[in-house]
């Protein structure tokens, strides 16, 4: 294949946003790394505030993104730089979906989970293609679509396949599954969605990483001719997705009503009176709950499930919104808009996660917790021991109300008769 044929094939397979291109960076001083969209105004002072304030690119009003080009891709193949792609398009569709399997904590088995997921996909005739990550310890399992499909539909089917493989779900053992790309059904209007690193990365590819792996080797070795495999790769039709959803009785989630922060109110039954939600002290929680302390200290490598559990607790603490953004910022893929949308979801769709649920997801932290079996949720550790403190009237409405009553009832003395 000629260079132009390779680029055309690659662009056709990994179709995502083409108006903006994220590029990997690493700071030689701090050692931090992440992806930032290429911008024509990068380092052009005073318009560019990069390096002067946190999340400068996410909040920049002078962003002038560089679109994807053939020369950028070729430099990606040669190893000059590493590019990523935003798979979620503005109309809520995507051309592929990928499941990320990794071993951030050192006690997971990504290869076992990938083999289980691949087997389920083969049985359901949903072609799946596995690529080794840049580090060599994780995997990305791709499903490519013949035409753009609704991201909500693709994610619904992918989660069903993961559950069938016993990788996710309430009864699943701890797995290496991290998140899906795209990780949203639709864009919130404030961000670009999550990104995934593009494969075929220069020096990493020369070591056998970021290449598609041969199932005949048990996903331990890449295909001998990666470009030929990319050209002959099987894809999934939308008809096949619809058939899977019909056979398994899957239904797309109903789009939630638009929520405007901070006007988040607790659903109230007829005749009931809204109960103020007493805000907790986050540092007090983290000092007593090993899991919350892990979420705070390991924020840079925190998995999606652990992060969302953290938000259901931190968003209900004092100054919850600002606190949740501060806790989320160390993650390399941090986005202000996406994090804000997650905070709203944590406040409107779920209550603070219960200890029994956290134990199923990250049980190794709960095993060392001195409060195991004595409390229902970590959020109670941030309150007084003798009932709840009076509500903080200076807090925002979102801090004073919860969507579900996960707190205990405080007994009150019976008033004397008149």
N, C-alpha and C positions, 0 to 999 in steps of 0.2 A: 504494500500500500504506500502511496505517496504521502508526504506530510499533509497536503491539503485534504486528501481522502480520510486520513486519520482524524483530523480536526473536525471534518464534517460529520463523521460517524460519532465522535465523542459528543459533539454539541447536540446531535439528534437524540442520543441516549439520555444524557443528563440535562434535560431541558428544565430550566427554572427561570427565575428572574434574570433577564439579560440587560436590564437598564442599570443594574448595580452589581458590583463584584466584590465580595469580601476577600481580603488577603490576610494570611497569617503573619503575625509579628511576635517578636520576643525581645524583652528589654534586657540588655546586657548588664544593667546595674541591679535591678530588683529581681530579675529572673522571671517576672510575670510574662504571660503570653496570652494571645487571643486572636480574634479576627476583627478587622475593621474594614468597612467599605472603602474602596479606592476613591479618592476625591481629588479633583483638580485644584482645590484650595488647601490641600494638606500642607501644613507648616507655613502657610502664608499668613503672617501676622499683620494686623491684629484679628483678622477674620477667624483664623484657626486657633482654638484654645486647647488643642491637643497637648497633653503633658502639663497643663496648668490647672486643670480641674478634672474631677472624676466624671466618667461617662460623657466627655465633651462632645463626641461624635453623635451620640444618641440625642442630645439636646441642641445640636448646632442648627442655627438658622441660615448658615451659609454653605450648606452641603451641596456640592456640585458633583454627583457621582460619575465615575468613569464606566461606560458600558463595556460589556464583554466583547472581546475582539479575538481574532485568530492569533495575533502575535502574543497576547497575554496567555492564551492556552499553550502555545508552543513553548513559551518560557516556563510554564508550569511543568510541562513534560520534561524539559531539560534540567529542572531542579533549581532554576534561578529564584523562584518563589513558589509558594503554595497557595492555591486558590480554593475557595469554597463556593457554594451555590445556595440560594434561598429557594427551596422547592415549592413553596406556597405562592401561587399567583394571585394578583389582586382580585380576580373574580371568584376566588375560593376553590380553584381546581389545582391539580398537580399532575405531572407526567410520570412520577414514580413515588414510591414510599419505601422507607428503609427503617429497619429495626436495629438499634444499637445495643450491642452486648459488650460489656467491659468488666474488668476486675479491679475497680478502684480500691476496694477494701482489703484485697488479698485473700479473701476466703470464698470467692465465687469460682465457678467453672464455666466460662463463656463457651468453650468448645462443646461441652455437653448440651448446653441450651440451644446452640446453633444447630446441632445434629437433630435434636428433637423438633425444632421449628421446621427445618428443611424436610424432615420425614412427613410431617403433617401437611405441608404445602404440596408435596409430591402426591400424597393420597388424594388430596382435594383438587389435583390438576391445576394448581396455581404456581406457575414457574417462579422459583426463588433462586437468587444468585448471591453467593456469599463472597465478601471481599474482606481481606485482613486490614486492620487499621494501621495507621502510621507507626504506632508504638510496637506493633507485633503481638500484643497481648489481648486485643479486642477484635470484634468483627462487626461488619455492617451487612445485614441481609436485605437485599434489594428485591422489589417487585416493580417491573417496568410496565407501563400501560400503553396500549396501541394508540390511544387517543386520550386527551386530558379528561380526567374524571373528578368528581366532587371529592375534595379532601375529606369531608365528613364520611363519605361512603368508603373511601380507601382506608381510613383509620378504623372505622367500625369493623371492616372485614379483617384488618390486620390484628386488631385486639382479639377478635374471635379466634383466629388461628393461634395466637399466642396462648389463649386460654385453653384451647384444645390440646396444645402441647404441654399443658400444665406448667407454664412459665409465669403467667400472671393469674390472679384470681385469689379469692379469700382462702382457698384451701391449698394454694401452691406453696412449695418450699421456697426458701430464699433463693432467688435466681440472679443472674448477671444482667438481666434486661434493664436498660437505663431509660430509653425514651424512643419515640418515633420521630421520623423526619418526613413530613412536617408534623409538628407537635400541636398544631391548632387546626380547628375546622375552618376558621376564617380569620382574616386579619382584623385587628382591633382598630386600625386606622392610625395608630401611633408608632407602629414598628413594622419590620419586614418579616417577622416570624423567625423561627430558628433556622440555622444554616447547618449544612453538612459539608465536611471537607471532601473535595473531589479526589478520586483515586488517580492512579498512574502518576504518582508524585516523584519525579526525578530520582534522587538518591535513595529514597525509601523503596521505590520500585526495583531498583537494582539489588536490594537486599531481599526481595520477594514480598515486601509489604505493599499495601495499597493496590494489590492486584487481585483479580477474581481467582478463587481457589477451586481446584478440581475435586468434585465429590468422590471420585475414585480413590483419592488419597486420604479420605476422611477429613478433608478440608485442612490438611497439613501442608500441602504444596500447591503452587499456582499452576494454571494451565500453561502448557508449553508454548502456545502461541496466543498471548492475551488479546491481540487485536483481532485475530480470526474468531476467537470466542465472543468478543464484543459484537462482531458483525453478525454472528449466527444466533445470538441470544434470543430465547423465547420470551414473548411478552404476554400480558394478561389483557383480555378484552373486557369492556364494561359489562358485556352480557354475562361473562363468567362471574364477575363480581355480583351482579344481580342474582344469578342462579345460586351462588353460595349463600347470600343473604336470605333468599326465599327458602332454601332447603333447611337452614338453621333457624329460621324465624327471627332474623335480625331486623331491627328497625332503627332508622336514623334518629339521633337525639333531637328533640324539639329545640329550636333556637331560643335561647333565653331572652327575656325582655331586656332592653337596653338599660343598663344601670349607670347612674351618674354619681360619682364619688364626691362628697361623703354622704349623700342622702341615701343611706342604706338602712331600710327599716325592717324590723323583724315581722314576718307574717303573723297576724293575730287572728285568732278564732273569733267568731261572732260573740259579742258580749264580753270578751276578755279585755283586760287592761294591759298595755305593753309594760314589760318589766325591764327596768334599766339593767344593762349588762355591766357588772363591776369590772373595770379594767385591772389586769394583773401586772405585776412587776416582772419583767422578763429576766433580769439578772438573778432574781431570787429563784425563778424556775430553773434556769441553766445551772445554778449552783447545786440543785438537788436532783435534777433529772439527767442521767448520762446521755440519753438520746438527744435531748435538746442541746446539751453541751457539744455533742458531736456535730450537730447541724451548724452550730455557731463556729466551731473551730475548723471544720473541714468544708467550709462554704465554697472554696475554690474547686472542689471535686465532688460536690454533693450531687447525688442522683436525683432525677425528677420526682420520684415518689417521696423521698425524704424531704426534699425542698418544699413540696406542697403541704406536707404534714407540718413543717415548721411554720409556714405562712398561716395555717389555720389557728396556730397558737399566737405567734408574734403579732399578727394583725389585730388581735383582741387585747393586746397589752397597751400600757400607756404610750401615747405617741406612736400607735401601731403602724401607721402607714410609713412614716419616716424610718422607723426601726426596721421594718421589713425590707425596705430598699437598701438600707445600710448593710443588713445581713446578706442580701443577695448580690451586692455589687462585686465581691471578689471573684464570682464565677466568670470565666473568660468570655462566655457568650451572653453576659448580662445586657438586658435591654430595658430601659425605663418603661416604655410602653407595655411590653409583654409582662413585666413584673407587676405593673399597676393592674393590668387585666386579671392576673392571677390572684392578686390581693382581693379584688372585688368578688371574684368567684369564690374565694375562701370564706368571704363574709356573707355571701348571699346564698350559696348552694350547699354548704356543709357547716356543721358546728366544729368546735375544736376536736381533733381526733382523740379517740379513746385509747387507753393504754393497751387494751386487748388487741386492737387493730395494729398499733405500733409494734406490739410484740410479734405479730405474724410477719410483719415486713422487715423489721430490724431487731429480732429477738435477742441478739447478743448483748445489746445495751440494756435491755430490760432485765436480763438475768442478774446483773450487778446492781440493780436499782434497790435501794433500801425501802422504797415506798411501794414496791410491787405487791399487788393484791390489796393495798390499803386505799388507793385513790382510783378514780375513774379516768381522769385525764390529767396530763402534766400542767394544764393551765391552773388547776386548783392550788398548785404549790406556790403560786405568786400572790396568794391572798392570805389574810390573817387566819390564825388557827381557831379563833373563836367566832366563827361566822364570817360573813363578807364585810369588808369595810364599806362605808357609804359611797355611792356612786360619785365619780369625779365629774361635777357639772361643767367643768371647763373642757372636758374631752369632746371630741367630735361625735356626731350621731353614730357613725360607724363603729366607734369604740364602745358605745353604750348599749348596743343591741346585738343579739345573735340570732341567726335564722332558726336554730333548733334549741330546745331547752336541755342543754347538757350539764346544767349546774344543779347542785343539790338544794333542797328546800331548807330554809332556815326557820326554825320554830320561833314563834313570837308569843309573848305572854298574852293571855286572854284579858281584855280590858274589863275593869269592874263595871257592874251594871249601873245605869244612870239612876 
